[in-house]
């Protein structure tokens, strides 16, 4: 599950897109590269996220950078908007 994109289904961040950067029992650690950086991920219950299975980032040897995470999320959101017909 690590490296996959996920969308928040509950809480004040509902609808936000994140990259899963860690797992711990029933919790995952989410990063968006802006507010929630690699050094300060958001801890969220697995049942409160929707995993986007078709997108997965490979973790580089040195670990992810916030810039790389931001670019991946932005690219996914742009592709999603094109597919839904929104510009």
C-alpha positions as CSV (number, residue, x, y, z in Angstrom):
1,X,0.0,0.0,0.0
2,X,3.0,2.3,0.5
3,X,3.5,4.6,-2.5
4,X,-0.2,4.6,-3.5
5,X,-2.3,7.6,-3.9
6,X,-5.3,8.0,-1.6
7,X,-8.2,10.4,-1.1
8,X,-9.5,11.3,2.4
9,X,-13.1,10.2,2.9
10,X,-13.6,11.6,6.4
11,X,-12.5,14.4,8.6
12,X,-11.7,18.1,8.0
13,X,-9.5,17.1,5.0
14,X,-12.2,15.3,3.1
15,X,-11.5,15.1,-0.6
16,X,-7.7,15.8,-0.3
17,X,-5.3,13.7,-2.2
18,X,-2.3,12.2,-0.5
19,X,0.5,9.7,-1.0
20,X,0.7,6.8,1.5
21,X,4.2,7.0,3.0
22,X,3.9,4.5,5.9
23,X,1.7,1.9,7.5
24,X,1.1,0.9,11.2
25,X,-1.6,-1.6,12.1
26,X,-5.0,0.0,11.1
27,X,-3.4,3.4,10.4
28,X,-1.6,4.9,7.4
29,X,0.7,7.9,7.2
30,X,-0.3,10.4,4.5
31,X,1.8,13.1,2.8
32,X,0.8,15.8,0.4
33,X,4.2,17.6,0.1
34,X,2.8,21.0,1.2
35,X,1.0,21.0,4.6
36,X,1.8,17.4,5.4
37,X,5.4,16.9,4.5
38,X,7.5,13.8,4.4
39,X,8.9,14.7,7.9
40,X,5.4,15.5,9.3
41,X,2.9,13.0,7.8
42,X,-0.8,12.8,8.8
43,X,-1.8,9.7,10.7
44,X,-5.2,8.5,9.5
45,X,-7.4,5.4,10.0
46,X,-7.4,3.1,6.9
47,X,-11.2,3.1,6.8
48,X,-11.2,6.9,6.3
49,X,-9.3,6.8,3.0
50,X,-10.0,5.6,-0.5
51,X,-7.0,4.1,-2.2
52,X,-6.5,4.9,-5.8
53,X,-5.2,1.6,-7.0
54,X,-4.2,2.5,-10.5
55,X,-1.5,5.0,-9.3
56,X,1.6,4.0,-7.4
57,X,4.9,5.8,-6.8
58,X,8.1,3.8,-6.4
59,X,10.1,4.8,-3.4
60,X,13.5,6.1,-4.5
61,X,16.6,4.9,-2.6
62,X,16.9,8.1,-0.7
63,X,13.2,8.3,0.1
64,X,10.6,10.6,-1.3
65,X,10.9,14.3,-1.6
66,X,8.1,16.8,-1.0
67,X,8.5,18.2,-4.5
68,X,8.2,14.7,-6.1
69,X,5.0,14.0,-4.1
70,X,3.5,17.4,-5.0
71,X,4.2,16.8,-8.7
72,X,2.7,13.3,-8.6
73,X,-0.5,14.5,-6.9
74,X,-0.8,17.5,-9.3
75,X,-0.3,15.2,-12.4
76,X,-3.0,12.8,-11.1
77,X,-5.5,15.6,-10.5
78,X,-4.9,17.1,-13.9
79,X,-5.4,13.7,-15.6
80,X,-8.6,13.2,-13.5
81,X,-9.9,16.6,-14.6
82,X,-9.2,15.9,-18.3
83,X,-11.0,12.5,-18.0
84,X,-14.1,14.0,-16.4
85,X,-14.2,16.8,-18.9
86,X,-13.4,19.6,-16.6
87,X,-10.7,22.2,-17.5
